[in-house]
Amino acid sequence: MEVLIRENADAGCLLGARIIAQLVRTKPAAVLGLATGRTPLRLYHELIRLHREEGLDFSRVTTFNLDEYVGLPASHEQSYRHFMQENLFRHLDIDPARTHVPDGTAADLQAECRNYEARIAAAGGIDLQLLGLGRNGHIGFNEPTGSLRSRTWVKILSEQTLHDNSAVFGTLAEMPRHAITMGVGTILESHQLLLIAFGPAKARAVLHMIEGPLAAICPASALQLHPRAIVVLDEASAAALQYADHYRWVDRNKLDWQRFT
């Protein structure tokens, strides 16, 4: 696991955008796994800027989002399809047919999960999966104690996640209780992982993810198994790490070809 600590969330998101941009420039037909929520917004804004001002081309890129709430149509303001359309897709030259988000209103949710896995496989797998980190250590909507080998499926959201995400719905009562999400096993099959986590509220989850044991109680700890996992933090989210100085040392002493340009 490569741990990169930056001064603040803004610097972390700019680094994350450079990592994704470097892949897209190297492989114009890249398959990107994308995430939603407040954390990646600044990263998406930078990708939009790179497209508009530096010609970063998304016309051949394919995307798969991690998850979607069960019961919300794509037109709903809090659906993740709507989030991606408003905050990224409509600002790029990406082909809408190449953008994939699970259908939370599918008549047969189990079939939708199987089909989503099949679409990922048909695209050749995900080149880079962007991840956020829940305060309870979840990635996607894979909550604590779930299987570390799980596939795309319907998950029950934890109370912690419901409280953390309910603000955008107005009240807790309006918050969906279920979501379709890529499983941890699905996520780990991505060729590269990029997790971003910022702020003091994430410090405990960051500690368990990076320096804790591999355990289903912290689903993000599964990143320890991946050969190409990059974790981008700010000083606040890295505050509890015991080996932060070591991660900074490794970062400072990289060879030129190991750095992100």
C-alpha positions, 0 to 999 in steps of 0.5 A: 500500500502506497500512503501519500500524505498531503497538507490538506484535502485540496492538495490531496484531491489535486494529486488524485486527479493527476493520478487519474489524468496520467492513466487516461493520457497513457490509456485513452480507452481506460476503464475507471471506477468512480465514487460519489459523496463530498470527498471526491468533488474537488477531484472531479472539479480538477478533472473537468478543468484538465478537460477544458483547459488542457484537453484531457480526452474522455471520449473513449473512457468507460466508467463504472460507479461503485454503488446506488441507492435502492429505490431511487430513480436516476432522476432523483436529486439524491441518486448517484446517477444524478450526482455523477451527471451533474458533478462530472459527466455533463462537463466532459466529452464522455459518451453517456453509453459508456457511463455505468451506475447500478439501477436501484429501481430494477425489478430484479435487483439480484439480476441487476447485480449479476449483470453489473458484474458481467458488464465490468468483465465485458469491459475488460475489468476496471483499470483504476477504482476511486474509493472514499472511506466511511467513518466506520471503515466501509468502502462502497457500501460494504459495511463492517462484518461483510465478507472481504470476498463479496461480489456486487450485491444489495447491502443493508446500510449501517446506522452510522452510514445512515446518520452520516448520509442523511443530511442530504436527504433532509431527514433520516426517515427519507434516507434509503436503507439499502444500496447496490454496491460492488463487493469488496472482492469486486473492488479488489479485482481492479488493476489499481485502487486509489482511496482518498480520505480527508479530515479528522473524522476519518482518522480512526478508520484510516488507522485501522485500514492501514495499520490495523489487522486485515479484518471484516470489521474494517472492510477498507483493510482489504486494501492491504491485499492489493498490489497497487493500492494508493491511499491519499490523505491530508494531515488531519486524516493521517493524524493517528497513524503510528508510521506517518513519518515512514510514509513521508520518507518513502514518498520523498525518496521515490525515483523519478519514474515512481512519481505522479506528474 
